[in-house]
Amino acid sequence: MKTKFFSLIITCFIVANVFSQSNLSDYKYVIVPNKFDFLKQKDQYQLNSLAQFLFKKYGFEALMEGDAYPEDLIRNRCLALRSDVSKETGMFKTKLAIQLKDCNDQIVYSSNLGESREKDYAKAYNEALRNAFKSIETLKYKYKPNKSITGLQTTQSTEVSNEVTQEIEQLKQEIQNLKKEKEVEAIANNTSEAIQPKSKVEVAPVVPVPIIQEKTNSIETGVKEVLSKVLYAQEIENGFQLVDSSPKVVYKIRQTRLDNVFLVENTSAIIYKKEGIWTIEYYSNNTLKYEELNIKF
């Protein structure tokens, strides 16, 4: 009876290990945070840099939080797993474990505990993290695209693209209408001058073409501004980072207890949604100012 029981446990362990491996191979990237919760500073003891190095060593394409993300990851944040390292209490040992979560904050993988008996914090954390990565090493990770993930946000990306396309088409139509109006105006001016009797002093007719060009250029500039002002929300720990089309991180915002209200990192400002409009509000020279934002989640 005991033999069967232990055999069942071993079988379950092997199945769980294979399941984790197949799950991890579905994801192309791993994002490493700048700071782990049990530490006080960013990349303290260079532990975050070590985690990124070890993920790369074992086959993952690892990115540090806040880096310039690849284009496919910007379009589909579900291609990446978010990594975290947790510390467990121990009297004489430092114990660390690695967790990987998907874009829906669901745990995809948890490593075995890595331990160290070193008394020096820098050495203990380094050794414990390397020992925790041994269980990841055994997975022999290799990325294999999964259609259910690569196509997960196709609909959302298409909707955003369609909205931008519609705005561009509207502006193009305005350009065409403006050109037609100015052409009619130019014809009318020339006809009026032809009917009027010639005076002794002939004045050269004013051709309004430069005005058309100026307004056309102004609207075309507006097309570019529409694209540059759209901010795309990418999920990070406890909030989002808002990137423009370049892509460049414009703001990092943190969640609050209130719905649709965020704190802007490293500044005295908030971003909130009211009546369907996102707004950033801040003080400048003791004057309260605000600005409407076009954010795509």
C-alpha positions in Angstrom: 0.0 0.0 0.0 2.8 2.4 0.9 4.7 1.5 -2.2 1.7 2.4 -4.4 1.2 5.7 -2.4 4.8 6.8 -3.0 4.6 5.8 -6.6 1.5 7.9 -7.1 3.3 10.9 -5.5 6.3 10.5 -7.7 4.1 10.2 -10.8 2.2 13.4 -9.8 5.5 15.3 -9.4 6.7 14.2 -12.8 3.4 15.2 -14.5 3.4 18.6 -12.7 7.0 19.2 -13.8 6.2 18.4 -17.4 3.1 20.5 -17.3 5.0 23.5 -16.0 7.6 23.0 -18.7 5.0 22.9 -21.5 3.3 26.0 -20.0 6.5 28.0 -19.8 7.5 27.2 -23.4 4.3 29.1 -24.5 5.8 32.4 -23.3 8.4 34.4 -25.2 9.6 36.9 -22.6 10.3 37.2 -18.9 10.1 40.6 -17.2 12.3 41.0 -14.1 11.2 43.8 -11.7 13.6 46.6 -10.7 13.1 45.7 -7.0 12.0 42.7 -5.0 9.5 43.3 -2.2 11.8 41.9 0.5 14.5 44.4 -0.3 14.6 48.2 0.3 16.3 49.4 -2.9 16.3 48.8 -6.6 18.6 46.0 -7.6 19.9 45.8 -4.1 22.9 43.4 -3.8 22.5 43.3 -7.7 19.9 40.6 -7.1 17.6 41.8 -9.9 20.5 41.9 -12.4 21.5 38.4 -11.3 17.9 37.1 -11.9 17.9 38.6 -15.4 21.3 37.0 -16.1 20.2 33.6 -14.9 17.0 33.7 -16.9 19.0 34.4 -20.0 21.5 31.7 -19.1 18.7 29.1 -19.1 17.2 30.2 -22.4 14.7 32.9 -21.6 14.6 36.3 -23.3 14.7 38.3 -20.1 13.8 42.1 -19.9 14.2 44.4 -17.0 11.1 46.3 -16.0 11.0 49.7 -17.7 13.3 48.8 -20.6 12.3 49.5 -24.2 10.1 46.5 -25.0 10.0 44.7 -28.4 7.2 45.6 -30.7 5.4 42.3 -30.5 5.4 42.6 -26.7 4.0 46.1 -26.9 1.1 44.8 -29.0 0.6 41.7 -26.8 1.6 41.9 -23.2 0.5 38.3 -22.7 3.7 37.1 -24.5 5.6 37.8 -21.3 5.7 36.3 -17.8 6.3 38.6 -14.8 8.9 37.1 -12.5 9.1 37.6 -8.7 11.4 36.3 -6.0 10.0 35.8 -2.5 11.8 35.2 0.8 10.7 32.7 3.4 11.6 33.0 7.0 14.3 30.8 8.5 16.4 30.9 11.7 19.7 30.1 10.2 19.0 29.9 6.5 18.2 32.4 3.8 15.4 30.9 1.6 14.3 32.3 -1.8 11.8 31.0 -4.3 11.0 32.2 -7.9 7.5 32.7 -9.2 6.3 33.4 -12.7 2.9 34.9 -13.4 1.0 35.5 -16.7 -0.7 38.6 -17.9 -3.8 37.8 -15.9 -1.7 37.6 -12.7 -2.1 33.8 -12.5 0.9 31.8 -11.2 2.3 29.7 -14.0 5.4 28.3 -12.2 6.9 28.2 -8.7 10.5 27.0 -8.2 11.9 24.9 -5.4 13.3 26.8 -2.4 16.9 27.9 -2.8 18.8 28.0 0.5 22.0 29.4 1.9 23.7 29.4 5.3 25.9 32.4 4.6 25.6 35.2 7.2 26.5 38.0 4.9 23.4 39.2 3.1 25.0 39.8 -0.3 26.5 36.3 -0.4 23.4 34.6 1.1 20.9 36.1 -1.3 23.2 35.4 -4.3 23.7 31.7 -3.3 20.1 31.2 -2.4 18.9 32.7 -5.8 21.3 30.6 -7.8 20.1 27.4 -5.9 16.5 28.4 -6.6 17.3 28.7 -10.4 18.5 25.0 -10.4 14.9 23.9 -10.7 14.4 26.2 -13.6 17.6 24.9 -15.3 16.1 21.4 -15.3 13.1 22.6 -17.3 15.3 23.0 -20.4 13.1 25.9 -21.5 12.7 26.6 -25.2 10.1 29.0 -26.6 7.3 27.4 -28.8 4.7 29.9 -30.0 1.2 29.1 -28.8 -1.7 30.5 -31.0 -4.0 30.9 -28.0 -1.4 33.4 -26.5 0.0 35.0 -29.6 -3.6 35.7 -30.8 -5.0 36.6 -27.4 -5.0 40.3 -27.9 -5.4 40.4 -31.7 -8.9 41.7 -31.3 -7.8 44.5 -28.9 -4.9 45.5 -31.1 -7.2 45.6 -34.1 -9.7 47.8 -32.3 -6.9 50.3 -31.4 -5.6 50.2 -34.9 -9.1 50.8 -36.4 -9.6 53.8 -34.1 -6.4 55.4 -35.2 -7.1 54.6 -38.8 -10.5 56.2 -38.6 -9.0 59.4 -37.1 -6.4 59.5 -39.9 -9.1 59.0 -42.6 -11.2 61.8 -41.1 -8.3 64.2 -41.2 -7.5 63.1 -44.8 -11.1 63.9 -45.7 -10.8 67.3 -44.1 -7.7 68.0 -46.2 -9.6 67.0 -49.4 -12.6 69.2 -48.5 -10.3 72.1 -47.7 -8.5 71.8 -51.1 -11.9 71.8 -52.9 -13.1 74.8 -51.0 -10.0 76.8 -51.8 -10.1 75.7 -55.5 -13.6 77.0 -55.8 -12.7 80.2 -53.9 -9.7 80.7 -56.3 -11.9 80.3 -59.4 -14.5 82.7 -58.0 -11.8 85.3 -57.3 -10.3 85.0 -60.8 -13.8 85.2 -62.4 -14.6 88.3 -60.4 -11.4 90.0 -61.5 -12.0 89.2 -65.1 -15.5 90.8 -65.1 -14.4 94.1 -63.4 -13.1 96.9 -65.7 -9.4 97.3 -65.9 -8.0 100.3 -64.1 -5.1 102.3 -65.4 -2.9 100.7 -62.7 -3.0 97.0 -63.0 -2.6 95.0 -59.8 -1.3 91.4 -60.0 -4.0 89.0 -58.7 -3.3 87.3 -55.4 -3.2 83.5 -55.8 -4.4 81.8 -52.6 -2.5 78.5 -53.2 0.1 79.2 -50.3 -2.9 79.4 -47.9 -4.1 76.0 -49.1 -0.6 74.6 -48.6 -0.3 76.1 -45.1 -3.6 74.7 -44.0 -2.9 71.3 -45.6 0.4 71.1 -43.8 -1.3 72.0 -40.5 -3.8 69.2 -40.8 -1.1 66.7 -41.9 0.8 67.7 -38.8 -2.4 67.0 -36.8 -2.4 63.4 -38.2 1.0 62.9 -36.7 0.0 64.5 -33.4 -3.0 62.1 -33.1 -0.6 59.2 -33.3 2.0 60.7 -30.9 -0.6 61.6 -28.2 -2.1 58.1 -27.9 -0.7 56.3 -24.8 -0.8 52.5 -24.6 -1.0 51.0 -21.1 1.3 48.1 -20.3 0.8 46.2 -17.1 3.6 46.3 -14.5 3.7 45.5 -10.8 0.9 47.4 -8.9 -0.1 49.4 -12.0 0.8 50.3 -15.6 3.4 52.1 -17.6 2.0 54.4 -20.4 4.1 54.4 -23.6 3.7 56.4 -26.7 4.1 55.2 -30.3 7.9 55.5 -30.4 7.7 53.5 -27.9 8.8 55.6 -24.9 7.6 55.3 -21.3 5.8 58.6 -20.6 4.3 57.8 -17.2 4.4 55.0 -14.7 1.1 54.9 -12.7 0.3 53.0 -9.5 -3.1 51.6 -8.5 -5.1 53.1 -5.6 -8.1 51.8 -3.6 -10.3 53.9 -5.9 -11.5 52.7 -9.3 -9.9 54.4 -12.3 -7.6 56.6 -10.0 -3.9 56.2 -10.3 -0.8 57.8 -8.7 1.9 59.0 -11.1 5.3 57.7 -10.0 8.0 60.2 -9.1 5.7 63.2 -9.3 2.9 64.9 -7.3 0.2 64.0 -9.8 -2.8 61.7 -10.3 -4.5 60.3 -13.3 -8.2 59.6 -13.2 -11.2 58.8 -15.4 -14.3 61.0 -15.3 -17.2 60.8 -17.7 -15.2 58.6 -20.0 -12.2 60.9 -20.2 -8.8 60.2 -18.7 -7.2 63.3 -17.1 -3.9 64.0 -15.4 -4.0 66.6 -12.6 -1.1 68.3 -10.9 0.2 71.4 -9.2 2.6 73.8 -10.9 3.8 76.9 -9.0 1.0 76.5 -6.5 -1.6 76.4 -9.4 -3.7 73.3 -10.0 -3.5 72.3 -13.7 -5.0 69.4 -15.6 -4.7 67.8 -19.1 -6.8 65.3 -20.9 -5.1 62.1 -22.0 -5.9 59.5 -24.7 -5.1 56.2 -23.0 -5.6 52.8 -24.6 -5.8 49.8 -22.1 
